[in-house]
Amino acid sequence: MTEERGQGGNRVLTRAAAILEAVDLGPATATDIARSSGLSTSTAHRLALAMVETGFLERRPDGAFQR
């Protein structure tokens, strides 16, 4: 594994942790997550959807994400 690849993995984990911290405050939309994490809304949404698929988050009927 190259160093660049490892840094990318760290970045994903850091972003995922920021998303988890955002939803620990309560259900959050992608916009809410973006504001609290510093991610762009599209990145927050894409990663949150991936976290739903892997079971780290749930998606509410209103579209918000929660743990």
C-alpha positions as CSV (number, residue, x, y, z in Angstrom):
1,M,0.0,0.0,0.0
2,T,1.4,3.4,-0.9
3,E,1.5,6.3,1.5
4,E,-0.9,8.3,-0.6
5,R,-3.4,5.4,-0.4
6,G,-3.1,5.3,3.4
7,Q,-3.7,9.0,3.7
8,G,-6.9,8.6,1.7
9,G,-8.1,5.9,4.0
10,N,-7.4,8.2,7.0
11,R,-9.3,11.0,5.3
12,V,-12.4,8.7,4.9
13,L,-12.2,7.6,8.5
14,T,-11.9,11.2,9.7
15,R,-14.9,12.2,7.7
16,A,-16.9,9.3,8.9
17,A,-16.1,10.2,12.5
18,A,-17.2,13.8,11.9
19,I,-20.5,12.5,10.5
20,L,-21.0,10.3,13.5
21,E,-20.3,13.2,15.8
22,A,-22.8,15.3,13.9
23,V,-25.6,12.8,14.3
24,D,-24.8,12.2,17.9
25,L,-26.4,15.6,18.5
26,G,-29.6,14.2,17.1
27,P,-31.1,13.4,13.6
28,A,-29.4,15.5,11.0
29,T,-29.8,16.2,7.3
30,A,-26.9,16.2,4.9
31,T,-26.9,20.0,5.2
32,D,-26.7,19.8,9.0
33,I,-23.9,17.3,8.8
34,A,-22.0,19.5,6.3
35,R,-22.3,22.6,8.5
36,S,-21.1,20.8,11.7
37,S,-18.4,18.8,10.0
38,G,-17.0,21.2,7.5
39,L,-17.6,18.8,4.6
40,S,-19.4,19.9,1.4
41,T,-23.1,18.9,1.4
42,S,-22.6,16.5,-1.5
43,T,-19.7,14.7,0.3
44,A,-21.7,14.6,3.6
45,H,-24.7,13.1,1.7
46,R,-22.6,10.6,-0.2
47,L,-20.7,9.4,2.8
48,A,-23.9,9.3,5.0
49,L,-25.6,7.1,2.4
50,A,-22.7,4.8,2.4
51,M,-22.8,4.7,6.2
52,V,-26.5,3.7,6.0
53,E,-25.7,0.9,3.6
54,T,-23.0,-0.4,6.0
55,G,-25.2,-0.1,9.1
56,F,-23.5,2.7,10.8
57,L,-26.4,5.1,10.3
58,E,-30.1,4.9,9.7
59,R,-32.2,7.0,7.4
60,R,-35.5,8.4,8.7
61,P,-38.6,8.8,6.5
62,D,-38.0,12.6,6.5
63,G,-34.6,12.0,5.0
64,A,-32.5,12.9,8.1
65,F,-29.7,10.5,9.3
66,Q,-29.5,9.1,12.8
67,R,-27.5,6.4,14.7
